[in-house]
Amino acid sequence: MNHSIYSADRMTHIKIVVVALVAAIAVAGFSISARTTSDEGLTQTASVRVMKAGKPVVITSSGNSVVR
């Protein structure tokens, strides 16, 4: 048995790759199945306030500084 990844043979590397792929597929499958399917966050309810635009307002400033 080899205890070093550097001196391992081809079959050992293939086993490591297969185990990593199986683990990645398991994590992806679990994350997809754990996702909630309710659309509660995407719908608007009657308690949401709507702000409507009023009359336009003009803001002016007469505080111009003059340098002479």
C-alpha positions in Angstrom: 0.0 0.0 0.0 1.3 3.4 -0.9 0.9 6.2 1.6 1.9 9.0 -0.8 -0.2 10.4 -3.6 3.0 11.1 -5.6 4.1 7.5 -5.8 0.6 6.1 -6.2 -0.2 4.1 -9.3 -2.8 4.8 -11.9 -5.6 2.8 -10.3 -5.3 4.8 -7.0 -5.6 8.1 -8.9 -8.7 6.8 -10.7 -10.3 5.7 -7.4 -9.7 9.1 -5.9 -11.3 10.8 -8.9 -14.3 8.5 -8.8 -14.8 9.1 -5.1 -14.6 12.9 -5.6 -17.2 12.7 -8.5 -19.6 10.6 -6.4 -19.2 13.1 -3.5 -19.8 16.1 -5.8 -22.9 14.5 -7.3 -24.3 13.6 -3.8 -23.8 17.2 -2.6 -25.4 18.6 -5.8 -28.4 16.2 -5.5 -28.9 17.1 -1.8 -28.8 20.8 -2.5 -31.3 20.5 -5.3 -33.7 18.4 -3.2 -33.4 20.6 -0.1 -34.5 23.7 -2.0 -38.0 24.9 -1.0 -40.6 25.0 -3.8 -42.9 27.6 -2.3 -43.2 30.9 -4.0 -43.9 32.9 -0.9 -41.1 35.4 -1.4 -42.0 36.1 -5.0 -45.7 37.1 -4.6 -46.9 40.5 -3.4 -49.5 40.7 -0.7 -52.0 43.4 0.1 -49.9 44.6 3.1 -47.3 46.1 0.8 -47.6 49.9 0.5 -47.4 51.5 -2.9 -45.9 55.0 -3.2 -47.2 57.1 -6.0 -45.4 60.1 -7.4 -46.8 63.6 -6.5 -46.2 66.9 -8.2 -42.7 67.7 -9.4 -40.6 69.8 -7.1 -37.9 72.3 -8.3 -35.0 72.8 -6.0 -32.8 75.8 -6.6 -29.8 77.3 -4.8 -28.7 80.9 -4.8 -25.6 80.2 -2.7 -23.2 80.7 -5.6 -19.8 81.7 -4.4 -18.1 84.3 -6.5 -14.3 84.5 -6.6 -12.8 87.8 -7.6 
